[in-house]
Amino acid sequence: MLKTLLYSTAERVARIVLNRPTHGNAITFEMVNELSACVERANLDPSVHVIALSGQGKLFCGGYDLKRYAETAAPTSGSAHQLSPTDEQATAANHNPAAVWDPMVDYQMMSRNVKGFMSLFNSDKPVLCKVHGACVAGGTDLALCSDILIMADNAKIGYPPARVWGVPTTAMWVPRVGLQRAKRLLFTGDLLSGKQAAEWGLALQSVPEDSLDSTFDALVQRISLMPINQLIMLKMLCNQSVHNSGHTSALQMSTVFDGVARHTKEGYAFAERAAQHGFKQAVFERDSPFDNIPNTLSKE
């Protein structure tokens, strides 16, 4: 039984819905594992031609469940090497500033998440993603690993952890918007509206929020009319350009760098602040300096 997702099939479509609405659909190890399993289930189901990804509640996805991790103080004893790399206690022990950080234990942990996200990109069948409300931080890995992204005009998307404590692990920003625009977003952690994301090519299309469901479903249904074998071949053909660009190397680097970002002086300070004063306060202090400088994106 799924605990973090909903899965259903009808009319040639498999629908995967993030289902932690009271937590902003925050990502956990369990969610990523369930996601991979659902994608594989859809790929092996001969009645499914296309996969539709969306989120329950007020927003698509607020990123990882960092509140759960950042507000947990590191244990004063115990070794990360005594547990599975995906065990939360191993993660906490490996983040202890008083101990030696092992980047490969971190890599073993985070690379499992990345494989889950990339199951969308590597899925045999097309994956369409619908974003409403917000899609930030790790949530962007879900959206950008999908084949086609449709957003509400007023939705927000971006990677604020670029400011401290994170690097986008799936390295999909450059393939989506090109080198200079990817740098513009990641060098500041600024957000785009759905309308801006469509203008930049990050999303295929944005529409008024009240038209999002119908617009998204219409495209899903059109794609579902295609033969499965055609869809698989065409997706493989298109994805090959990303593979040829060296994305595999960037993927490995970004996963390692994400671990590094959480273990810099600033990364440790952010985690300590979150543990002492709460995650929301730490994020407020991280982001508030940017509010005092004009954001040129807001005028576009």
C-alpha positions in Angstrom: 0.0 0.0 0.0 1.3 3.4 -1.0 1.8 5.9 1.9 3.0 9.0 0.2 1.5 8.8 -3.3 -1.8 8.0 -5.1 -1.7 5.8 -8.1 -4.6 5.1 -10.6 -5.0 4.2 -14.2 -7.8 4.9 -16.7 -8.1 5.7 -20.4 -4.5 4.8 -21.2 -3.2 7.2 -18.5 -1.4 6.3 -15.2 -1.8 9.1 -12.7 0.8 9.6 -9.9 -0.2 12.1 -7.3 2.0 13.4 -4.5 -0.1 12.8 -1.4 1.4 14.5 1.6 -0.7 17.7 1.4 -0.4 18.7 5.1 3.4 18.7 4.6 3.5 20.5 1.3 4.0 17.2 -0.4 7.5 17.2 1.0 9.9 14.6 -0.3 11.0 11.6 1.8 13.0 8.5 1.1 9.7 6.6 1.1 8.2 8.9 -1.5 11.1 8.5 -3.8 11.0 4.7 -3.5 7.3 4.7 -4.1 7.7 7.0 -7.1 10.2 4.6 -8.8 7.9 1.7 -8.2 4.9 3.5 -9.6 6.8 4.6 -12.7 7.9 1.0 -13.3 4.4 -0.3 -12.7 3.1 2.1 -15.4 5.9 1.2 -17.8 5.0 -2.5 -17.5 1.3 -2.0 -17.8 0.2 -2.5 -21.5 -2.9 -0.4 -20.9 -0.9 2.7 -20.0 0.5 5.0 -22.7 1.4 8.1 -20.7 2.1 9.0 -17.1 0.6 12.2 -15.4 2.3 13.6 -12.3 0.7 16.1 -10.0 0.3 17.1 -6.3 -2.5 17.1 -3.8 -3.4 20.2 -1.8 -2.3 23.9 -2.1 1.0 23.3 -4.0 2.8 20.7 -6.1 5.9 20.2 -3.9 7.8 22.3 -1.4 11.0 20.2 -1.7 12.5 17.7 0.7 11.1 17.3 4.2 14.0 19.4 5.5 12.1 20.6 8.5 12.2 17.0 9.7 16.0 16.7 9.2 17.3 20.3 9.8 15.5 20.6 13.2 17.0 17.3 14.4 20.3 17.8 16.2 23.2 15.5 15.2 23.8 12.6 17.6 26.7 13.0 19.9 27.8 9.4 19.4 27.5 6.6 16.9 28.9 6.2 13.4 27.2 6.7 10.0 29.1 3.6 8.9 27.2 1.3 11.2 23.9 1.9 9.5 22.4 1.9 6.0 23.3 5.1 4.2 19.5 5.8 3.8 18.8 5.4 7.5 17.9 8.8 8.9 20.2 8.2 11.9 23.1 7.6 9.5 22.3 10.8 7.8 22.2 12.7 11.1 25.5 11.0 12.3 27.2 11.9 9.1 26.1 15.5 9.5 27.6 15.9 13.0 30.1 18.8 12.8 32.1 17.3 15.6 32.8 14.2 13.6 34.4 13.6 10.2 32.0 13.9 7.3 32.1 10.9 4.8 31.1 12.3 1.4 30.6 8.8 -0.1 28.1 7.8 2.6 26.3 11.0 1.7 26.6 10.2 -2.0 25.2 6.7 -1.4 22.2 8.3 0.4 21.5 11.1 -2.1 22.2 9.1 -5.2 19.2 6.9 -4.3 17.0 9.9 -4.3 18.4 11.0 -7.7 17.8 7.6 -9.2 14.2 8.0 -8.1 13.8 11.4 -9.7 15.6 10.2 -12.8 13.1 7.3 -13.1 10.8 10.0 -14.6 13.3 11.0 -17.2 14.4 7.4 -17.9 10.8 6.1 -17.9 10.0 4.3 -21.1 6.7 6.2 -21.4 6.2 10.0 -21.4 5.7 11.7 -18.1 3.8 15.0 -18.0 3.9 17.1 -14.9 1.3 19.6 -13.7 2.4 22.3 -11.3 0.1 24.6 -9.2 1.0 26.7 -6.2 4.7 26.2 -5.8 7.4 23.9 -7.0 10.6 24.7 -5.1 13.9 23.1 -4.0 13.9 19.3 -4.5 10.4 19.6 -6.0 12.0 21.0 -9.1 13.8 17.7 -9.6 10.4 16.0 -10.0 9.2 18.6 -12.4 12.3 19.0 -14.5 12.9 15.2 -14.8 9.4 15.0 -16.3 9.2 15.2 -20.1 6.7 18.0 -20.3 5.8 20.6 -17.7 2.6 22.6 -17.6 2.1 25.3 -14.9 -0.5 27.7 -13.6 0.4 31.3 -14.5 0.6 32.2 -10.8 2.6 29.2 -9.6 6.2 29.6 -8.5 9.2 27.5 -9.4 12.9 27.7 -8.4 15.7 26.5 -6.3 16.2 28.7 -3.2 18.6 26.2 -1.5 21.2 27.4 -4.0 21.7 30.3 -1.5 22.9 27.8 1.1 22.5 24.1 1.9 21.9 22.7 -1.6 22.8 22.0 -5.2 20.2 20.8 -7.6 21.0 17.1 -7.7 19.5 16.1 -11.1 21.3 18.9 -13.0 18.4 19.6 -15.2 18.5 23.4 -15.3 21.0 23.8 -18.1 19.3 21.3 -20.4 16.0 23.1 -19.8 16.8 26.8 -20.1 20.4 27.0 -21.3 23.6 27.9 -19.6 23.2 31.7 -19.0 19.6 31.5 -17.7 20.4 28.5 -15.5 23.2 30.5 -14.0 20.9 33.5 -13.5 18.5 31.4 -11.5 21.0 29.3 -9.5 23.4 32.2 -8.7 20.5 33.9 -6.8 18.0 31.2 -5.9 15.3 33.4 -7.4 11.9 32.1 -8.4 10.0 32.3 -11.7 6.3 32.5 -12.1 4.6 29.9 -14.2 4.2 32.5 -16.9 7.9 33.4 -16.8 8.8 29.7 -16.8 6.9 29.2 -20.0 8.5 32.3 -21.6 12.0 31.0 -20.6 11.2 27.5 -21.9 11.4 25.9 -18.4 7.8 25.0 -18.8 6.1 24.1 -22.1 3.0 26.2 -21.2 1.4 28.2 -18.5 -2.3 28.9 -18.2 -4.7 30.6 -15.7 -5.1 28.4 -12.6 -8.7 27.7 -13.3 -7.8 26.3 -16.7 -4.8 24.2 -15.6 -6.6 20.9 -15.1 -8.4 21.0 -18.4 -5.4 22.1 -20.4 -3.1 19.5 -18.8 -5.6 16.7 -19.3 -6.3 17.6 -22.9 -2.5 17.2 -23.7 -2.3 14.0 -21.7 -5.2 12.5 -23.6 -3.8 13.5 -27.0 -0.5 11.9 -26.2 -2.3 8.8 -25.0 -3.7 8.2 -28.5 -0.2 7.4 -29.7 1.1 3.8 -29.9 3.3 2.9 -27.0 6.1 1.7 -29.3 6.1 5.1 -31.0 6.2 7.0 -27.7 9.1 4.9 -26.4 11.2 5.4 -29.5 10.5 9.1 -29.8 11.3 9.7 -26.1 14.6 7.7 -26.5 15.5 9.8 -29.5 14.8 13.1 -27.8 16.6 12.1 -24.5 19.7 11.0 -26.4 20.6 14.7 -26.9 20.7 15.2 -23.2 22.8 12.1 -22.7 25.2 13.2 -25.4 25.7 16.6 -23.7 27.5 15.0 -20.8 24.6 15.1 -18.4 25.6 11.8 -16.8 28.8 13.5 -15.6 27.0 16.6 -14.4 24.5 14.4 -12.6 27.3 12.7 -10.6 29.0 16.0 -9.8 25.7 17.7 -8.7 24.9 14.9 -6.3 28.3 15.1 -4.7 28.2 18.9 -4.6 24.8 18.8 -2.9 26.5 16.9 0.0 29.3 19.4 0.1 26.9 22.3 0.2 25.3 20.8 3.4 28.7 20.5 5.0 30.3 23.9 4.4 30.7 26.4 7.2 27.5 28.1 5.9 25.7 24.8 5.6 26.5 23.8 9.2 25.5 27.2 10.4 22.2 27.0 8.6 21.4 23.5 10.1 22.4 24.7 13.5 20.1 27.7 13.2 17.3 25.5 12.1 17.8 23.1 15.0 17.8 25.9 17.5 15.2 28.3 16.2 13.2 26.2 13.7 13.5 25.7 9.9 11.2 28.5 9.0 13.3 31.0 10.9 16.5 29.7 9.3 14.9 30.1 5.8 13.7 33.6 6.6 17.2 34.7 7.7 18.7 33.1 4.6 16.2 34.8 2.2 15.6 38.2 3.8 18.7 39.9 2.5 17.6 39.2 -1.0 14.4 41.1 -0.3 16.4 44.4 0.1 17.8 44.3 -3.5 15.7 44.7 -6.6 14.9 41.5 -8.4 14.9 42.1 -12.2 12.8 39.0 -12.7 9.8 40.5 -11.0 9.6 43.1 -13.8 9.5 40.5 -16.6 
